[in-house]
Amino acid sequence: MIDANLPATRIGAVKLVVPVRLYPAAAGEAALRDTLTLCNQAAGLASARASGTGVTSKLSLQRLVYGDLKAMGLSAQPAIHVARKVSGAYAALRAGIRAGNLGEPGSRRRVNAGSRPVAFRADAAQPYDDRCLSWQLDRRTVSIWTVAGRLRMRFGCSAAQLARLRDHRRGESDLVHRDGKWYLYATCDVPEAELTEPAGFLGVDLGIVNIATTDDGRRNSGRYLNRQRHQARHLRARLQAKRTKSAKRLLRNRSRKETRSAADVNHCIAKRIVTEAQRTGRGIALEDLTGIRARVRLRKPQRVTLHSWAFAQLGQYIAYKAAMAGVAVVYVDPAHTSRMCSQCGHVSKKNRPDQATFRCTSCGFAEHADVNAARNIAARGAADWADVMQPHAA
């Protein structure tokens, strides 16, 4: 849905995360590992105190555990960040963000004294700010706090990432240990481009068979990605059943490969959609699919396909790329977009004889079902935009 206070000019900044690879020496790697271990042990202690007392707000929890964290060997700023990390974990717990702990997303859970504490992995990410992390961008080195003192180490990134760090890095950076490699995830606030008044909207229908279909007929098939996921699931099941060292080693090597592939496909699709909208001077209309997994009821063989559908990620990629290009994005009600005729407006289940076909039983209009849905989305986007911008024009 559209924010009724949406202005027609620049509206802020886009938060992007720039992953930077660290190259520590052997001693530096040991120090980083010990640092993450100590920080997460301290987080476990703070979490136990938070669950035991019911104190989870940032400042109150910091006052409660600061002395204990310092006694464990943490410096002042790392101790504060550990307390804030724990407070943030409990805030996420209350908001129902961690669906694995809470059931369906959007549920709520009170954190009372005596409740089970949130656990932290020994290598969970640790946030740093500019008081315990300094960047020397020209030399491509960082000076970072560890339990062994401040250490200087090299980092690697592309020229574009370096320019983004130099111009837009703001706030905290997270130290991450993943697959035996060390990273700093730096937060950058990239200013949004001035919003251009759209001359119409490019409707985008998101789906599983076709990942994204635009109202001008461009379809991005999901056949390749779905086949990759199907093969990966079967290979993963076979390797897990073997339980040999070589099978476990192959599973580790393949971890996140499917996720990276899906993210790359979504990036490419989002870039094409935003580029086309920018080229034609249009905005982008998307369906508001919040909660669709909870609403849809499917047979068991279809559930894994639905739950691996990365529509939210694609929507996020489109939104931030559009903001950086000055392209307007609106979210419309998805009800009946696939059953409604884009020519006469007739709505009926019988308009969809099969997945790919739309044939209106009222006026006889025929079109690919996803293209017809995208046209309905584009029309709703234009109507919603006019409703929002009318008070501003007045």
N, C-alpha and C positions, 0 to 999 in steps of 0.2 A: 504494500500500500504506500501511498505517497504522503510525505510529511506536509501538512497544510502550511507550514511556515517556510517552505523551501524557497530560498531566494533565487534570483536569476543571475547571480554573479558568483565569484569564487566563494566557496563555503567552508574552507578549512584545509586540512592536510590529510594525506593518505599515509597511514602507518604501514611501512614495509619492513620486513626483516631481511637483513643481508647476512648470509652465513659466511664466515671467514675461517679458513682452515689454519690451525696453529701447527707449528713444527718445533715442538720442544726437544731439547736434548734429553738423554736418558735420565739425568738427574732432575731435569725440569718435568719430565713426564711422571716420575715417581712423586714429585712434590704436588703436581696437579691431582694425581689420584688420591694422595693422602688428604689433600684439601677438600675434595668432594666427599670423601668418606667422613671426615670430621664434621663438615657442615651438615651432612645428612644425619649423622648421629645426634648432632645438636638439634636438628629439626625434629627428630623423633622424641627427644626429651621435651622440647617445647610443645609438641603435639600432645604428649601424655599429660602435661600440665594443663593445656587448654581443655582437653576432654575431661580431666578430673575436676576442674573448677568451673567450666562453662565460660571462661574468659577467652574470647576469640577476636576481639577488635584489635586493630594494629597497635595503637598506643598502649592500651591496657595490657595486652599480651607482652609487649616489649618491656614494660615496667616490671611485669611479673617474672620474666625469665632472663632479663639482660645480665644480671649478676652471675647466674648459673652458666650462661653461654660464654661469658668472659672467662670464668673459671675453667672451662673446658679447653681454653687455648685460642679462642677466636678473638680477633681484633674488634674494635668498636663497630666499624661499618659492616663487616661480615656478620656480626652478631645481630645487628639491626635488620639486615636483609634476611637472615634466617627467620627471625620472628615475623617479618612481613610475609615471607613465603608461606609459613604455616598459617597465618591469618588468611591469606589469599586462598589456601586450600580449603579452609573451613567455609569461607564465603562461597566458593564454588560448590561445596557440599550442600549448603543451605539453598542455593539457587537451583539445585538439581542438574547442574551441568555435567556431572560425572554419572552418566546414565548407568554405567556398570555397577555403581554402588547403590544407586537409588531406584532403579526400575526405569519407568518411562521418563524421557526428558520433560522438564517442566514441573515435575513433582517437587514437593518441599519437605525438608526434614529439619527439625529443630536440633540444635547441638546443646544438649543438656549436660550438666555435671554428671560424670560417671559413664558417659557414652563411650563407645569404642573409638580410640584415637585413630587419626589418619596416619597411615604408614608411608615412609619415604624410602625409596631404593637407595642403596649405598652410592650409586652413581647418578642420582637424580641431578638435574641441572641446578646451578647456583647463580643467582643474579649478582652482577657487579655494577657499581656506578663509577663516576669519574674520580672519586676519592681513593678507590682501590684498583683502578684500571686506567692507564693512560696510553694513548695511541701516538705513535710516531709514524704518520702516514707516508711521508717521503722516504723513510728508511724501511717501511713495511715491517715494523716491529711494534710490540706492545710490552708495557711494563705492568705486570699483574701480581696482585697479592696472593701468596700461598702460605701454608703453614711453615715453610722453610724461609720465609721472607719474600721481599719483592724480587721477581725474576723477569728478565727481559728475554723475549723469544720472537722468532720470525713468524709472520703470517703470510698467507697467499690468497689472492683474489684477482678477479679480472679488472681491467682498466675501468670498465663501467661501474663496477662495484666500488672501486677505490674513489671514483669521482662522487658517487652517492654518499659514501662515508664522509668525505671531506666537506660536502655542501649541506648534508641533511641529517647527520647522525645526532640523535637527541636521546637523553634518558639512559636507561640501563642496557647492559649487554649480558647475555646468559652464557655461562661456561657449560659446554655440553660435551659429554664423552659418548661416542656412538660408533659402533663397529670397529673399536680399537683406534679411532681417530679423535682428535681434539678440535673443537670448534668454538668460536665466539659468535653468537647470534646477536648482531647489533641492530637496534631499533632506529629507523630513519623516518622522519616526518617530511614527506615530499609534498610540497604545495600543490593543491589542485589547480587545474587550468580554469580560466574563466568560462563559466557555463554558457554555452551557445544556445540561443532560442531554437528549438528543433522545428524543422519544416516537415512534420510528420514523424512517424515512429516505425522502427524496424521491429516487427513482432518476432519473438523467439520462442518456439515450443520445445521444451526439454523432454526427453524420453529415454528409453532403454534401447529399443531397436535402432532408432536414430537419436543420437545423443543431443543434437540441437538442429532444429529446422527453422529457417527464416521464411518470412511471408513472401519473399521474392523467389522462393523455390530452391534455395541452397540447402541440401541435406548433408549432415555430417553423420555417417553411418557408425553405429556402435558394434558392428559385426566383428571387426578385428579385435577390439578391446574385450568384448564378451568372450571371444574364443580364447584369448590369452588368459582371462580369468578362469575359464573352465579348465583349461589345461593345467594352470597353476594349482587349482584346488585338487585335482586328481594326483598330480605329482607330489604335492604336499602330503596328501593322505597316504600314498605309498611309502614315502620316506619316513613318515612318523610311525608307520606300522613296522618298519624294519628294525628301528632302534639300534642301529649300528653306529660306530663312531663316524664312519664315512658318510652315512645318511644324515647324521646330526650336523656334520661339517658342511654338507651341501645345503641343508636347510638354513644354516647361518649365512652362507654366502648368498642365498637367494632372498634373504629377508628384506622386505620393503621394495623388492624389485617391481612387484605388481603395483604398489602404491606410486612409485616414481613414474612408471609407464603411464598410469592413468592421469597423474598430474601433468605430465608433458602433453598428453592429448588434450586435456582441458585448457592448458595454456595456449596451445596453437589455435583451438577453436575460438577461445575468447578473443584472441588477437585478431582473427579474421572478422569476427562479428563487429568488434569495436572499430576496426579500420574501415569496414564497409559503411557503418553508420556515420563515421566522421567524414568519409568521402562524399556521401550523399546528403550531408547536413541534417540527418535524422537523429532522433533519440532512440533508445532501446527500451522495449517493453518486455518484461519477464513475468512469468506466473509467480505468485506468492505460494510456494509449496511447503510452507512451514507445517510440520506435523503430519506430512503425507504418509510416512511409514507407520504411524499409529492409526491412521484412518483406513488405509487400504487393507483388505483381507484377501489373501492369496492362498493357493494350494501350496503344500510344503515344498515341492520342487522349485517353485517360483520365488520363494522367500529369499534365498541366498542371492538371487539376481537383483531383487529390489533393494536389499540391504547393502549391496556393494555398489549401488548406483550413486555416483559422486556428483549429484546435481547441485548440492549446496556449495561444493568447492568451485564448480564451474560458474555458478552465480556470483560467488565472491570474486573470482578472477575477472569476470565481465565488469563488475561494479568498480573495482579499483582501477582497472585499465581505462574504463570510461571516465572516471573522475580525473585521471591524469591527462586525458585527451579533451576534457571539456564537453563530454557527451552526456546528455541527460539520461537517467535511468529511472523508470517507474515500475512498480510491482502491482499487478492487477489480480483481481479475483479469478481463480482458475475454474470456477464452476461452469460446467457444460461447454467449455471452449472446444472440446473434441467432438461434441454432439450437435453443436449449433451450426447452421448453414451460414457461411460468411456472406452470402448474397441476399437471402430473404429473412434470415434470423430464425428459421424454424428449428426447434429443438426436439430430437427424438433419438432413442436408442437405435431405432431401425435405420437411421442415417449412416450407421457404421456396420455394414455387412461383414467386414473383416478388419484386421488391424491396420492395413495400409490403405483401405478404400473408404472414401466418403462419397455418398450419393444421397442427395436430399430427396426425401419422399414427398416433399411439397412442390418444389419448383424444378426438380430434376437436375440441379447443378451437381457436377461431379468433379472431384479433385483428389489429389493425394491427401489422406486424412491429416497428416502432420502439417502440410502446407495450409490447409483450411483452418486448422487450429491456430497456426501462427498469424493468419490474417485476422482472426477474431481477437487475438491478444493485441495485435497492433491497433485495431479499432478501439479497444478498451483503453489502451495506453493513451491514445490521442484524446479520448473523452475525459479520462481522469486528469490529464495534464491541463486541459482547458478549464476544468472545474477548479483546479488548484490555483492556476495563474490568473483567473478572472478577478479575484479580490485584489491582487497586486496591481493589475492593470487599472482597476477602478481607483 
